Amino acid sequence: MTRELRIGLFAEGTTDERFLPSIIKRTIERLSKNSPVHIDACDIIIIRSDADKFTQKAVEAARKGFKDYNIDILCLHADADDKNDSNTYKTRIDPALAAIQKAGEDVCQVIVPLVPVWMTEAWMLADKECFKREIGTSKSYSELGLNKKPEKEGKPKEAIREAIRKAYAGKPKKRRKELDITDLYQIIGQSTSLSELDKLSSYSTFRKLLASKLQFLN
């Protein structure tokens, strides 16, 4: 049996919109391998909102996803901006879920929070071999300044930028490849190892929540 799913994603920023869709789609595909129902996950639908506050944005995204795209699940992204996700759930995710539940029948009610510890860029560092391959360097983690575990790196975006700088330091200008962090989001999202992501508590939480919602939808 094959089941097609329509998955919406509300993300905080455009770079998140480039990285997260592949992660979500690949996670669904992996979860469906052990299921009697094969899940045909269509392309992830990016849903944006013009509202001011996070709760309002979430409700608008749930309504737009349901009415305009008939989505089955809405992935609701918010960076933790901290060493754990507790404050983000308390101040953003939980109020948003409560507001969506009260919004009525014309909104998507199947919501999967997606809350990276610190920020999405920490997930980009989960598979460091993939990261090194994509920036084209054989330098060690130590040489690149990537010794910390991804969720222990308080400023992962800056760590990525610094690693890129160190990767190309000392190369003749004519041999340097022009590379910026913005070039990496989509390709790393497509190629990073999900097994390495499993080692991150925030991804593991997302995967389990997604699996529970897939079971809920049969």
Number of C-alpha atoms within 10 A of each C-alpha: 7 9 11 11 19 19 24 28 27 25 24 17 11 12 17 21 20 21 21 25 23 20 22 22 18 17 17 20 15 13 17 17 11 9 12 9 12 15 19 15 18 11 14 20 18 18 24 20 18 9 13 8 11 17 20 17 19 29 24 21 28 30 23 20 27 21 13 9 14 16 23 19 23 27 28 22 22 25 18 21 17 17 15 17 19 14 13 17 17 11 12 17 24 14 16 22 21 12 15 25 16 12 16 11 11 13 22 24 21 19 22 22 19 26 25 26 28 25 23 24 25 24 25 23 26 23 19 18 15 17 21 19 11 15 18 14 16 12 13 13 14 10 12 19 13 18 13 14 13 25 24 15 20 17 16 22 18 13 20 22 15 15 24 20 14 15 20 19 11 9 10 8 10 6 8 12 11 8 14 12 16 11 14 19 19 18 15 23 21 17 15 22 16 17 10 14 21 15 15 18 15 21 21 14 16 20 19 13 16 23 17 13 15 18 10 9 11 9
